[in-house]
Amino acid sequence: MPTPLSRTATGGRPQIGMPAQATPRVLVVEDEPGIAGFVRRGLIFEGFAVEVTTNGGDALASIAADPPDMVVLDIMLPGVDGLEVLRRVRAADAAEGRPPLPVLLLTARDAVPDGVLGLGAGADDYLVKPFAFEELVARIRAVLRRARTGGEPTTEVRRFADLALDVGARTVQRGDRPVELTTREFDLLALLVRHPNQVLTRATIMDRVWGPDFYGDSNVLEVFVANLRRALEAGGEPRLIQTVRGVGYVLRAAT
Ligand code: CA
């Protein structure tokens, strides 16, 4: 079955072996520059191609001209608001007989519409601001996986050395040993596993896992890394999360 991903532009780069999953294109519709920039930077860092529009009219024009693989859509927009954009997108899906374009809504904490997913508005998921980037990227990947498989439940397991992360079930194993982690510890580990052998700065990790508005104790990252190491090494396994002094951390097998 052809998927929306098959028409993804790849910038001319050969995508040997995985054409259907290369460079998903995400349209971000958000009028607040801080949030739009935060989401755009993060998604590019995670390997997505990103377009940003700041109002509903531009979003509809962009979708009509060249539908992306997914839309991240703020509800509160000047002019045509996000729910109206969503209604028009669903009408166009039906009119053109295409599979529903995956849409994730962003909403303010006090403005979650009643039953936003059940009103027939037809969003695939929604996220309440403020959110950590890790939460957003996990939701986006889940929505894209469901779209790709026509709604079939899927599992995505990421591995590094003897470590296995089940992204959907949010479970972790080290060899045969299950590792219990908190939500935040899992998000931190998931970020590191997505970027193995790549040094991630403290600022990048804080931005991705805690969000851009975190102004708490700057030792929080050290505390979480220490806890994560304790959990991952409880069976006497070798250290995988290495400190890069003065910079950040890297997931790397000990040498
Ligand atoms: Ca807004």
py3Dmol code that shows the C-alpha trace and the ligand (Angstrom):
import py3Dmol

protein = """\
ATOM      1  CA  MET A   1       0.000   0.000   0.000  1.00  0.00           C
ATOM      2  CA  PRO A   2       1.486   3.346  -0.924  1.00  0.00           C
ATOM      3  CA  THR A   3       1.798   5.574   2.107  1.00  0.00           C
ATOM      4  CA  PRO A   4       1.934   9.351   2.257  1.00  0.00           C
ATOM      5  CA  LEU A   5       5.605   8.925   3.084  1.00  0.00           C
ATOM      6  CA  SER A   6       6.370   7.532  -0.343  1.00  0.00           C
ATOM      7  CA  ARG A   7       6.102  10.971  -1.857  1.00  0.00           C
ATOM      8  CA  THR A   8       8.501  12.457   0.661  1.00  0.00           C
ATOM      9  CA  ALA A   9      11.204  14.577  -0.907  1.00  0.00           C
ATOM     10  CA  THR A  10      14.611  13.311   0.095  1.00  0.00           C
ATOM     11  CA  GLY A  11      16.677  16.171  -1.207  1.00  0.00           C
ATOM     12  CA  GLY A  12      18.204  13.896  -3.825  1.00  0.00           C
ATOM     13  CA  ARG A  13      20.063  11.805  -1.266  1.00  0.00           C
ATOM     14  CA  PRO A  14      19.839   8.073  -1.870  1.00  0.00           C
ATOM     15  CA  GLN A  15      17.809   6.398   0.882  1.00  0.00           C
ATOM     16  CA  ILE A  16      18.923   2.857   0.330  1.00  0.00           C
ATOM     17  CA  GLY A  17      16.893   0.215   2.073  1.00  0.00           C
ATOM     18  CA  MET A  18      14.371   2.433   3.834  1.00  0.00           C
ATOM     19  CA  PRO A  19      12.709   4.690   1.284  1.00  0.00           C
ATOM     20  CA  ALA A  20       9.315   4.728   2.999  1.00  0.00           C
ATOM     21  CA  GLN A  21      10.696   6.075   6.266  1.00  0.00           C
ATOM     22  CA  ALA A  22      13.203   8.623   5.014  1.00  0.00           C
ATOM     23  CA  THR A  23      12.978  12.172   6.286  1.00  0.00           C
ATOM     24  CA  PRO A  24       9.351  12.548   7.360  1.00  0.00           C
ATOM     25  CA  ARG A  25       8.082  16.052   6.603  1.00  0.00           C
ATOM     26  CA  VAL A  26       6.290  17.833   9.412  1.00  0.00           C
ATOM     27  CA  LEU A  27       4.306  21.044   9.044  1.00  0.00           C
ATOM     28  CA  VAL A  28       4.328  23.047  12.296  1.00  0.00           C
ATOM     29  CA  VAL A  29       1.504  25.587  12.583  1.00  0.00           C
ATOM     30  CA  GLU A  30       2.258  27.869  15.517  1.00  0.00           C
ATOM     31  CA  ASP A  31       2.134  31.656  15.870  1.00  0.00           C
ATOM     32  CA  GLU A  32       4.288  31.896  19.002  1.00  0.00           C
ATOM     33  CA  PRO A  33       7.866  32.282  17.697  1.00  0.00           C
ATOM     34  CA  GLY A  34       9.465  30.807  20.818  1.00  0.00           C
ATOM     35  CA  ILE A  35       7.502  27.576  20.626  1.00  0.00           C
ATOM     36  CA  ALA A  36       7.708  27.368  16.827  1.00  0.00           C
ATOM     37  CA  GLY A  37      11.488  27.779  16.979  1.00  0.00           C
ATOM     38  CA  PHE A  38      11.881  25.259  19.805  1.00  0.00           C
ATOM     39  CA  VAL A  39       9.825  22.650  17.945  1.00  0.00           C
ATOM     40  CA  ARG A  40      11.501  23.347  14.612  1.00  0.00           C
ATOM     41  CA  ARG A  41      15.056  23.074  16.018  1.00  0.00           C
ATOM     42  CA  GLY A  42      14.213  19.904  17.883  1.00  0.00           C
ATOM     43  CA  LEU A  43      12.557  18.161  14.954  1.00  0.00           C
ATOM     44  CA  ILE A  44      15.413  19.026  12.584  1.00  0.00           C
ATOM     45  CA  PHE A  45      17.839  17.684  15.198  1.00  0.00           C
ATOM     46  CA  GLU A  46      15.782  14.455  15.225  1.00  0.00           C
ATOM     47  CA  GLY A  47      16.008  14.107  11.447  1.00  0.00           C
ATOM     48  CA  PHE A  48      12.680  15.507  10.302  1.00  0.00           C
ATOM     49  CA  ALA A  49      12.181  18.009   7.496  1.00  0.00           C
ATOM     50  CA  VAL A  50      10.230  20.923   8.950  1.00  0.00           C
ATOM     51  CA  GLU A  51       8.101  23.715   7.550  1.00  0.00           C
ATOM     52  CA  VAL A  52       6.633  26.363   9.865  1.00  0.00           C
ATOM     53  CA  THR A  53       3.568  28.491   9.163  1.00  0.00           C
ATOM     54  CA  THR A  54       2.229  31.027  11.656  1.00  0.00           C
ATOM     55  CA  ASN A  55      -1.462  31.081  10.721  1.00  0.00           C
ATOM     56  CA  GLY A  56      -4.233  28.759   9.611  1.00  0.00           C
ATOM     57  CA  GLY A  57      -4.647  30.199   6.119  1.00  0.00           C
ATOM     58  CA  ASP A  58      -0.995  29.590   5.227  1.00  0.00           C
ATOM     59  CA  ALA A  59      -1.211  26.114   6.729  1.00  0.00           C
ATOM     60  CA  LEU A  60      -4.202  25.173   4.546  1.00  0.00           C
ATOM     61  CA  ALA A  61      -2.468  26.560   1.450  1.00  0.00           C
ATOM     62  CA  SER A  62       0.690  24.599   2.216  1.00  0.00           C
ATOM     63  CA  ILE A  63      -1.241  21.372   2.845  1.00  0.00           C
ATOM     64  CA  ALA A  64      -3.216  21.797  -0.385  1.00  0.00           C
ATOM     65  CA  ALA A  65      -0.072  22.487  -2.415  1.00  0.00           C
ATOM     66  CA  ASP A  66       2.066  19.668  -1.018  1.00  0.00           C
ATOM     67  CA  PRO A  67       0.707  17.642   1.907  1.00  0.00           C
ATOM     68  CA  PRO A  68       3.324  16.892   4.580  1.00  0.00           C
ATOM     69  CA  ASP A  69       3.524  13.534   6.356  1.00  0.00           C
ATOM     70  CA  MET A  70       2.170  15.071   9.536  1.00  0.00           C
ATOM     71  CA  VAL A  71       0.877  18.363  10.949  1.00  0.00           C
ATOM     72  CA  VAL A  72       1.617  19.745  14.431  1.00  0.00           C
ATOM     73  CA  LEU A  73      -1.206  22.222  14.828  1.00  0.00           C
ATOM     74  CA  ASP A  74      -1.672  24.839  17.539  1.00  0.00           C
ATOM     75  CA  ILE A  75      -5.350  25.451  18.342  1.00  0.00           C
ATOM     76  CA  MET A  76      -5.015  29.129  19.242  1.00  0.00           C
ATOM     77  CA  LEU A  77      -4.045  30.833  15.972  1.00  0.00           C
ATOM     78  CA  PRO A  78      -4.849  34.259  14.556  1.00  0.00           C
ATOM     79  CA  GLY A  79      -7.541  34.143  11.855  1.00  0.00           C
ATOM     80  CA  VAL A  80      -8.525  30.578  11.017  1.00  0.00           C
ATOM     81  CA  ASP A  81      -7.957  28.693  14.288  1.00  0.00           C
ATOM     82  CA  GLY A  82      -6.492  25.219  14.636  1.00  0.00           C
ATOM     83  CA  LEU A  83      -9.790  23.361  15.038  1.00  0.00           C
ATOM     84  CA  GLU A  84     -11.137  24.996  11.878  1.00  0.00           C
ATOM     85  CA  VAL A  85      -7.928  24.066  10.024  1.00  0.00           C
ATOM     86  CA  LEU A  86      -8.437  20.499  11.231  1.00  0.00           C
ATOM     87  CA  ARG A  87     -12.070  20.463  10.049  1.00  0.00           C
ATOM     88  CA  ARG A  88     -11.065  21.683   6.598  1.00  0.00           C
ATOM     89  CA  VAL A  89      -8.205  19.178   6.385  1.00  0.00           C
ATOM     90  CA  ARG A  90     -10.589  16.322   7.241  1.00  0.00           C
ATOM     91  CA  ALA A  91     -13.083  17.582   4.653  1.00  0.00           C
ATOM     92  CA  ALA A  92     -10.316  17.652   2.042  1.00  0.00           C
ATOM     93  CA  ASP A  93      -9.165  14.149   3.050  1.00  0.00           C
ATOM     94  CA  ALA A  94     -12.700  12.878   2.450  1.00  0.00           C
ATOM     95  CA  ALA A  95     -13.180  14.832  -0.783  1.00  0.00           C
ATOM     96  CA  GLU A  96      -9.942  13.495  -2.237  1.00  0.00           C
ATOM     97  CA  GLY A  97     -10.416   9.969  -0.890  1.00  0.00           C
ATOM     98  CA  ARG A  98      -6.984   9.938   0.728  1.00  0.00           C
ATOM     99  CA  PRO A  99      -6.014   8.497   4.120  1.00  0.00           C
ATOM    100  CA  PRO A 100      -6.461  11.067   6.917  1.00  0.00           C
ATOM    101  CA  LEU A 101      -3.479  13.382   7.205  1.00  0.00           C
ATOM    102  CA  PRO A 102      -1.969  12.764  10.665  1.00  0.00           C
ATOM    103  CA  VAL A 103      -2.558  15.777  12.936  1.00  0.00           C
ATOM    104  CA  LEU A 104      -1.314  16.401  16.480  1.00  0.00           C
ATOM    105  CA  LEU A 105      -2.970  19.364  18.221  1.00  0.00           C
ATOM    106  CA  LEU A 106      -1.199  21.676  20.640  1.00  0.00           C
ATOM    107  CA  THR A 107      -3.335  23.346  23.254  1.00  0.00           C
ATOM    108  CA  ALA A 108      -2.921  25.645  26.235  1.00  0.00           C
ATOM    109  CA  ARG A 109      -3.310  24.036  29.639  1.00  0.00           C
ATOM    110  CA  ASP A 110      -6.610  25.731  30.413  1.00  0.00           C
ATOM    111  CA  ALA A 111      -8.040  25.476  26.936  1.00  0.00           C
ATOM    112  CA  VAL A 112      -8.275  21.759  26.227  1.00  0.00           C
ATOM    113  CA  PRO A 113     -11.517  21.487  24.275  1.00  0.00           C
ATOM    114  CA  ASP A 114     -13.976  19.012  25.756  1.00  0.00           C
ATOM    115  CA  GLY A 115     -13.402  15.654  24.159  1.00  0.00           C
ATOM    116  CA  VAL A 116     -11.074  17.149  21.582  1.00  0.00           C
ATOM    117  CA  LEU A 117     -10.361  13.691  20.222  1.00  0.00           C
ATOM    118  CA  GLY A 118     -13.953  12.505  20.344  1.00  0.00           C
ATOM    119  CA  LEU A 119     -15.906  15.371  18.826  1.00  0.00           C
ATOM    120  CA  GLY A 120     -15.346  14.227  15.303  1.00  0.00           C
ATOM    121  CA  ALA A 121     -12.697  16.901  14.982  1.00  0.00           C
ATOM    122  CA  GLY A 122     -10.447  14.009  14.134  1.00  0.00           C
ATOM    123  CA  ALA A 123      -7.073  14.815  15.638  1.00  0.00           C
ATOM    124  CA  ASP A 124      -4.762  11.834  16.043  1.00  0.00           C
ATOM    125  CA  ASP A 125      -3.424  13.089  19.364  1.00  0.00           C
ATOM    126  CA  TYR A 126      -2.986  16.272  21.347  1.00  0.00           C
ATOM    127  CA  LEU A 127      -0.421  17.713  23.711  1.00  0.00           C
ATOM    128  CA  VAL A 128      -0.884  20.352  26.405  1.00  0.00           C
ATOM    129  CA  LYS A 129       1.586  23.260  26.631  1.00  0.00           C
ATOM    130  CA  PRO A 130       4.113  23.542  28.077  1.00  0.00           C
ATOM    131  CA  PHE A 131       5.543  20.209  27.028  1.00  0.00           C
ATOM    132  CA  ALA A 132       8.992  18.666  26.962  1.00  0.00           C
ATOM    133  CA  PHE A 133      10.332  18.074  23.490  1.00  0.00           C
ATOM    134  CA  GLU A 134      10.850  14.365  24.219  1.00  0.00           C
ATOM    135  CA  GLU A 135       7.128  14.025  24.825  1.00  0.00           C
ATOM    136  CA  LEU A 136       6.340  15.753  21.533  1.00  0.00           C
ATOM    137  CA  VAL A 137       8.750  13.676  19.465  1.00  0.00           C
ATOM    138  CA  ALA A 138       7.482  10.449  21.071  1.00  0.00           C
ATOM    139  CA  ARG A 139       3.878  11.392  20.162  1.00  0.00           C
ATOM    140  CA  ILE A 140       4.869  12.365  16.609  1.00  0.00           C
ATOM    141  CA  ARG A 141       6.703   9.098  16.051  1.00  0.00           C
ATOM    142  CA  ALA A 142       3.763   7.122  17.447  1.00  0.00           C
ATOM    143  CA  VAL A 143       1.258   8.914  15.205  1.00  0.00           C
ATOM    144  CA  LEU A 144       3.476   8.435  12.136  1.00  0.00           C
ATOM    145  CA  ARG A 145       3.921   4.720  12.944  1.00  0.00           C
ATOM    146  CA  ARG A 146       0.162   4.255  13.251  1.00  0.00           C
ATOM    147  CA  ALA A 147      -0.400   6.100   9.977  1.00  0.00           C
ATOM    148  CA  ARG A 148       2.199   3.976   8.220  1.00  0.00           C
ATOM    149  CA  THR A 149       0.678   0.716   9.381  1.00  0.00           C
ATOM    150  CA  GLY A 150      -2.950   1.715   8.868  1.00  0.00           C
ATOM    151  CA  GLY A 151      -3.643   1.759  12.598  1.00  0.00           C
ATOM    152  CA  GLU A 152      -2.093  -1.604  13.362  1.00  0.00           C
ATOM    153  CA  PRO A 153      -0.330  -1.582  16.710  1.00  0.00           C
ATOM    154  CA  THR A 154       3.412  -1.553  16.167  1.00  0.00           C
ATOM    155  CA  THR A 155       6.442  -1.829  18.299  1.00  0.00           C
ATOM    156  CA  GLU A 156       9.609   0.120  17.885  1.00  0.00           C
ATOM    157  CA  VAL A 157      12.537  -1.287  19.807  1.00  0.00           C
ATOM    158  CA  ARG A 158      15.777   0.654  19.870  1.00  0.00           C
ATOM    159  CA  ARG A 159      18.971  -1.133  20.813  1.00  0.00           C
ATOM    160  CA  PHE A 160      22.448  -0.153  21.886  1.00  0.00           C
ATOM    161  CA  ALA A 161      24.941  -2.741  23.128  1.00  0.00           C
ATOM    162  CA  ASP A 162      22.888  -4.979  25.480  1.00  0.00           C
ATOM    163  CA  LEU A 163      20.288  -2.254  26.009  1.00  0.00           C
ATOM    164  CA  ALA A 164      16.795  -2.496  24.457  1.00  0.00           C
ATOM    165  CA  LEU A 165      14.159   0.262  24.665  1.00  0.00           C
ATOM    166  CA  ASP A 166      10.593  -0.540  23.638  1.00  0.00           C
ATOM    167  CA  VAL A 167       9.454   2.940  22.664  1.00  0.00           C
ATOM    168  CA  GLY A 168       5.741   2.146  22.574  1.00  0.00           C
ATOM    169  CA  ALA A 169       5.561   0.165  25.796  1.00  0.00           C
ATOM    170  CA  ARG A 170       8.177   2.434  27.411  1.00  0.00           C
ATOM    171  CA  THR A 171      10.024  -0.540  28.853  1.00  0.00           C
ATOM    172  CA  VAL A 172      13.770  -1.083  29.088  1.00  0.00           C
ATOM    173  CA  GLN A 173      15.868  -4.203  29.293  1.00  0.00           C
ATOM    174  CA  ARG A 174      19.556  -4.661  29.855  1.00  0.00           C
ATOM    175  CA  GLY A 175      20.262  -8.110  28.427  1.00  0.00           C
ATOM    176  CA  ASP A 176      17.503 -10.238  29.985  1.00  0.00           C
ATOM    177  CA  ARG A 177      17.136  -7.942  33.002  1.00  0.00           C
ATOM    178  CA  PRO A 178      14.136  -5.571  33.044  1.00  0.00           C
ATOM    179  CA  VAL A 179      15.096  -2.047  34.163  1.00  0.00           C
ATOM    180  CA  GLU A 180      12.508   0.055  36.000  1.00  0.00           C
ATOM    181  CA  LEU A 181      12.691   3.757  35.109  1.00  0.00           C
ATOM    182  CA  THR A 182      10.628   6.839  35.838  1.00  0.00           C
ATOM    183  CA  THR A 183       9.037   8.722  32.935  1.00  0.00           C
ATOM    184  CA  ARG A 184      11.766  11.360  32.897  1.00  0.00           C
ATOM    185  CA  GLU A 185      14.551   8.801  33.190  1.00  0.00           C
ATOM    186  CA  PHE A 186      13.059   6.928  30.241  1.00  0.00           C
ATOM    187  CA  ASP A 187      12.882  10.127  28.171  1.00  0.00           C
ATOM    188  CA  LEU A 188      16.508  10.916  28.970  1.00  0.00           C
ATOM    189  CA  LEU A 189      17.636   7.414  28.035  1.00  0.00           C
ATOM    190  CA  ALA A 190      15.514   7.451  24.857  1.00  0.00           C
ATOM    191  CA  LEU A 191      17.214  10.670  23.752  1.00  0.00           C
ATOM    192  CA  LEU A 192      20.666   9.168  24.325  1.00  0.00           C
ATOM    193  CA  VAL A 193      19.736   5.936  22.522  1.00  0.00           C
ATOM    194  CA  ARG A 194      18.483   7.867  19.507  1.00  0.00           C
ATOM    195  CA  HIS A 195      21.898   9.556  19.297  1.00  0.00           C
ATOM    196  CA  PRO A 196      24.437   6.863  20.148  1.00  0.00           C
ATOM    197  CA  ASN A 197      28.107   7.854  20.160  1.00  0.00           C
ATOM    198  CA  GLN A 198      27.103  11.489  19.736  1.00  0.00           C
ATOM    199  CA  VAL A 199      28.015  13.910  22.510  1.00  0.00           C
ATOM    200  CA  LEU A 200      24.883  15.734  23.668  1.00  0.00           C
ATOM    201  CA  THR A 201      25.445  19.018  25.439  1.00  0.00           C
ATOM    202  CA  ARG A 202      23.820  19.757  28.768  1.00  0.00           C
ATOM    203  CA  ALA A 203      21.788  22.498  27.062  1.00  0.00           C
ATOM    204  CA  THR A 204      20.497  20.142  24.378  1.00  0.00           C
ATOM    205  CA  ILE A 205      19.523  17.512  26.924  1.00  0.00           C
ATOM    206  CA  MET A 206      17.781  20.044  29.174  1.00  0.00           C
ATOM    207  CA  ASP A 207      15.919  21.495  26.181  1.00  0.00           C
ATOM    208  CA  ARG A 208      14.807  18.071  24.951  1.00  0.00           C
ATOM    209  CA  VAL A 209      13.900  16.359  28.198  1.00  0.00           C
ATOM    210  CA  TRP A 210      12.845  19.199  30.492  1.00  0.00           C
ATOM    211  CA  GLY A 211      11.672  21.759  27.934  1.00  0.00           C
ATOM    212  CA  PRO A 212      12.835  25.307  27.226  1.00  0.00           C
ATOM    213  CA  ASP A 213      11.054  26.834  30.214  1.00  0.00           C
ATOM    214  CA  PHE A 214      12.881  24.873  32.909  1.00  0.00           C
ATOM    215  CA  TYR A 215      14.562  27.214  35.374  1.00  0.00           C
ATOM    216  CA  GLY A 216      14.998  24.839  38.285  1.00  0.00           C
ATOM    217  CA  ASP A 217      18.084  23.403  39.928  1.00  0.00           C
ATOM    218  CA  SER A 218      20.873  23.057  37.376  1.00  0.00           C
ATOM    219  CA  ASN A 219      22.023  19.888  39.164  1.00  0.00           C
ATOM    220  CA  VAL A 220      18.846  18.092  38.132  1.00  0.00           C
ATOM    221  CA  LEU A 221      20.559  16.546  35.115  1.00  0.00           C
ATOM    222  CA  GLU A 222      23.453  15.163  37.209  1.00  0.00           C
ATOM    223  CA  VAL A 223      20.957  13.685  39.652  1.00  0.00           C
ATOM    224  CA  PHE A 224      18.959  12.015  36.874  1.00  0.00           C
ATOM    225  CA  VAL A 225      22.077  10.672  35.171  1.00  0.00           C
ATOM    226  CA  ALA A 226      23.278   9.243  38.480  1.00  0.00           C
ATOM    227  CA  ASN A 227      19.920   7.548  39.068  1.00  0.00           C
ATOM    228  CA  LEU A 228      19.803   6.260  35.503  1.00  0.00           C
ATOM    229  CA  ARG A 229      23.314   4.815  35.764  1.00  0.00           C
ATOM    230  CA  ARG A 230      22.409   3.122  39.053  1.00  0.00           C
ATOM    231  CA  ALA A 231      19.386   1.477  37.415  1.00  0.00           C
ATOM    232  CA  LEU A 232      21.270   0.484  34.270  1.00  0.00           C
ATOM    233  CA  GLU A 233      24.263  -0.911  36.172  1.00  0.00           C
ATOM    234  CA  ALA A 234      22.352  -2.659  38.973  1.00  0.00           C
ATOM    235  CA  GLY A 235      23.295  -6.057  37.572  1.00  0.00           C
ATOM    236  CA  GLY A 236      26.991  -5.156  37.433  1.00  0.00           C
ATOM    237  CA  GLU A 237      26.840  -4.251  33.742  1.00  0.00           C
ATOM    238  CA  PRO A 238      29.433  -1.891  32.252  1.00  0.00           C
ATOM    239  CA  ARG A 239      28.686   1.850  32.093  1.00  0.00           C
ATOM    240  CA  LEU A 240      27.050   3.094  28.892  1.00  0.00           C
ATOM    241  CA  ILE A 241      26.346   6.746  29.778  1.00  0.00           C
ATOM    242  CA  GLN A 242      29.715   8.495  29.752  1.00  0.00           C
ATOM    243  CA  THR A 243      30.381  11.984  31.079  1.00  0.00           C
ATOM    244  CA  VAL A 244      32.124  14.399  28.722  1.00  0.00           C
ATOM    245  CA  ARG A 245      33.542  16.828  31.238  1.00  0.00           C
ATOM    246  CA  GLY A 246      32.423  20.415  30.773  1.00  0.00           C
ATOM    247  CA  VAL A 247      30.202  19.461  27.814  1.00  0.00           C
ATOM    248  CA  GLY A 248      27.568  16.846  28.502  1.00  0.00           C
ATOM    249  CA  TYR A 249      26.991  13.153  28.058  1.00  0.00           C
ATOM    250  CA  VAL A 250      27.346  10.457  25.422  1.00  0.00           C
ATOM    251  CA  LEU A 251      25.978   6.932  25.101  1.00  0.00           C
ATOM    252  CA  ARG A 252      29.096   4.927  24.350  1.00  0.00           C
ATOM    253  CA  ALA A 253      30.304   1.459  25.251  1.00  0.00           C
ATOM    254  CA  ALA A 254      33.172   1.652  27.746  1.00  0.00           C
ATOM    255  CA  THR A 255      36.560   1.024  26.201  1.00  0.00           C
TER     256      THR A 255
END
"""
ligand_1 = """\
1
CA
Ca -0.904 30.060 19.486
"""
view = py3Dmol.view(width=600, height=400)
view.addModel(protein, "pdb")
view.setStyle({"model": 0}, {"cartoon": {"style": "trace"}})
view.addModel(ligand_1, "xyz")
view.setStyle({"model": 1}, {"stick": {}})
view.zoomTo()
view.show()
